[in-house]
Amino acid sequence: MDEAAKESGGSQVISQLRKNQNIEYRGRIRSVESYFNSINKGIDQIIRVRGGKEIKVTVSSARLKVSSHSKKRFVIALNSMFKFSAITGLRKVNFSGFVL
């Protein structure tokens, strides 16, 4: 992800995580799915996806160490769709081009 950000001139890079990918929280390693289902459950939101269709999702986020990346990433969970994404840099996140 860091290489992709460098090659694109330092822009933000969004990458999807697998639900069983390991993260570290307070010294304990667990899957990203178990973290967002038990510790950080999130809030319900209505979002608009392609074609203007509105769907209800549970949105949650945290700054977590992603084990496979060996660094902290801003991780966003859209639970009703089982999507987990890691983002480089901690700037305003624009999902307008993000495919759901």
Secondary structure as GFF3:
##gff-version 3
##sequence-region A 1 100
A	DSSP	alpha_helix	2	7	.	.	.	ID=ss1
A	DSSP	beta_strand	14	17	.	.	.	ID=ss2
A	DSSP	beta_strand	22	25	.	.	.	ID=ss3
A	DSSP	beta_strand	28	31	.	.	.	ID=ss4
A	DSSP	alpha_helix	32	34	.	.	.	ID=ss5
A	DSSP	pi_helix	35	39	.	.	.	ID=ss6
A	DSSP	beta_strand	43	48	.	.	.	ID=ss7
A	DSSP	three_ten_helix	50	52	.	.	.	ID=ss8
A	DSSP	beta_strand	54	66	.	.	.	ID=ss9
A	DSSP	three_ten_helix	67	69	.	.	.	ID=ss10
A	DSSP	beta_strand	71	78	.	.	.	ID=ss11
A	DSSP	three_ten_helix	79	81	.	.	.	ID=ss12
A	DSSP	beta_strand	83	87	.	.	.	ID=ss13
###
